[in-house]
Amino acid sequence: MDEYQLEIQAIRATLGKLRADEADPELIEDYEAQVRILVALYTAATETLEAGRTDPRLRAVLAELGFGGWAMESVYSFVYDAALDMDESGHDLAARVGQTDFVGALLSAE
């Protein structure tokens, strides 16, 4: 289990405690959204990382963009930064991340 999965697991544990304690629904909703976003980012980074194992162009572009070598930390940083640049016009960030082709985004930056 890597650091990203541990973070997600910790937030899920906090969320479970909040639900058990019948905390403020708004606070619970905030934690649920945070989990959805982190899971979407992690999934996107993992999928992009896997694609780069067989496509050297992805590795080269990531390095050229200044994110470093082909490792989870570097790919996650790229996905995270790209997600921050997404238009926030009323749509769920987790859904937008899940619908984004980060492999294509890297290749288009080539």
Helices and strands as residue ranges (DSSP letters): H 3-20, H 25-52, H 56-64, H 72-84, H 93-99, H 102-108
